[in-house]
Amino acid sequence: MDQQKAKDTLYHDGGKRTRTIRILFFSEGRGPDHAFRDASIAQHLQAECEVNIQFAASGVGARILEEHGYDVIDLFLSEEHTFLEAIVRSVRLVARTAPDIVIADEEFAAPVAATALNIPSLFITSCCQDPDQLCKNALSYVERIFFIEEPGLFPEPLALDDKVEYVGPLSTRQKKLLPEPPDDRQQRQPESASYADLASRIASRLNQFQS
């Protein structure tokens, strides 16, 4: 489906004419865990609302998402890439794809790119160890941050107080995708929120972008 056709896709919901939401989903490409997590989020999100999801990733993450049937644009970012390099590539991609909204899983350049092009963004993260780091400052550009940990675990910049939504810890290991961790790790694993719950929270935010 070409970009204009996707943009004009409509569906009917209780007699209301609603446009499919086009999402550009940036997935952190280092290692497999982000890709597995984001594949699961995308699956539940597609069940929650009418969306067209285009992934952007690199490295191992891009390959895993492709193997699970998702359309992926490879950013070709090395594990040693600079933040500025990621911003440049992200801006170009957002401009080319023109999504309705950007979702980023710990790809800090994505909300900067989205804001530069007047596109809203949502952010998923489980870590905020250094709130003064340049890339972490990018979080000030997002509309909502879904923090998949408990409050108080990491320092939270005051500027983000009204943007953070704590979901609770999510296991990055899916039973059907990765082997179960050893028993001792299972015992240390805190009570986890479900991927369906996180997708529902994201979907509720997407509703405002429907037209």
Residue pairs with C-beta under 8 A, 6 or more apart in sequence:
1 9
1 52
3 97
3 98
6 20
6 22
6 52
7 19
7 22
7 98
8 19
9 19
9 20
9 52
10 17
10 18
10 19
10 20
11 17
11 18
11 20
11 50
12 18
13 50
18 50
18 210
18 211
19 210
19 211
20 50
20 51
20 52
21 49
21 50
21 51
21 52
21 100
21 101
21 206
21 209
21 210
22 51
22 52
22 54
22 97
22 98
22 99
22 100
22 101
23 45
23 51
23 52
23 53
23 54
23 99
23 100
23 101
23 102
23 103
23 206
24 54
24 56
24 93
24 94
24 97
24 99
24 101
24 102
24 103
24 110
25 38
25 42
25 53
25 54
25 55
25 56
25 102
25 103
25 104
25 105
26 55
26 56
26 57
26 90
26 102
26 103
26 104
26 105
26 107
26 109
26 110
27 34
27 35
27 38
27 55
27 56
27 57
27 61
27 62
27 65
27 105
27 107
28 34
28 57
28 61
28 105
28 106
28 107
29 35
29 57
29 58
29 59
29 60
29 61
29 62
29 75
29 77
30 59
30 60
30 61
30 79
31 60
31 61
32 60
32 61
32 64
32 178
33 172
33 173
34 57
34 61
34 105
34 106
34 172
35 57
35 60
35 61
35 62
35 64
35 65
36 64
36 172
36 173
36 174
36 177
36 178
37 105
37 170
37 172
37 195
38 55
38 61
38 65
38 105
38 124
39 64
39 65
39 68
39 70
39 177
40 174
40 195
41 105
41 124
41 195
41 198
41 199
41 202
42 53
42 55
42 70
43 195
44 195
44 196
44 198
44 199
44 200
45 51
45 53
45 199
45 202
45 203
46 53
47 199
48 199
48 200
48 202
48 203
49 203
49 206
49 207
51 206
53 70
53 71
54 71
54 73
54 97
54 99
55 62
55 65
55 70
55 71
55 72
55 73
56 72
56 73
56 75
56 90
56 93
56 107
56 110
57 65
57 72
57 73
57 74
57 75
58 74
58 75
58 76
58 77
58 78
59 77
59 78
59 79
62 72
62 74
62 75
65 72
66 72
73 93
73 97
75 86
75 89
75 90
75 93
76 89
77 85
77 86
77 89
83 108
83 109
83 134
83 135
86 107
86 108
86 109
87 109
87 112
87 113
89 109
90 107
90 109
90 110
90 112
90 113
91 112
91 113
91 116
91 117
93 113
94 102
94 110
94 113
94 114
94 116
94 117
94 119
95 117
98 119
99 119
100 119
100 209
101 114
101 119
101 120
101 121
101 122
101 206
101 209
102 110
102 111
102 113
102 114
102 119
102 120
102 121
102 122
103 121
103 122
103 123
103 124
103 202
104 110
104 111
104 121
104 122
104 123
104 124
104 142
105 123
105 124
105 125
106 123
106 124
106 125
106 126
106 127
108 135
108 136
108 138
108 139
109 135
109 138
110 121
110 123
111 121
111 123
111 138
111 139
111 141
111 142
112 138
112 141
114 120
114 121
114 141
115 121
115 141
120 143
120 209
121 141
121 142
121 143
122 142
122 143
122 144
122 145
122 146
122 202
122 205
123 139
123 142
123 144
123 145
123 146
124 145
124 146
124 148
124 198
125 139
125 145
125 146
125 147
125 148
126 147
126 148
126 149
126 169
126 170
127 149
127 154
128 136
128 139
128 147
128 154
128 155
128 156
128 157
129 154
129 155
130 136
131 155
131 156
131 157
136 157
139 145
139 157
139 160
139 163
140 157
140 159
140 160
142 163
143 163
143 205
144 163
144 165
144 205
145 160
145 163
145 164
145 165
146 165
146 167
146 198
146 201
146 202
147 164
147 165
147 166
147 167
148 167
148 168
148 169
148 170
148 193
148 198
149 166
149 168
149 169
150 166
150 168
150 169
150 190
151 166
156 164
165 201
167 193
167 197
167 198
167 201
168 190
168 191
168 192
168 193
169 189
169 190
169 191
169 192
169 193
170 192
170 193
170 195
170 198
171 189
171 192
173 179
173 180
173 181
180 186
181 189
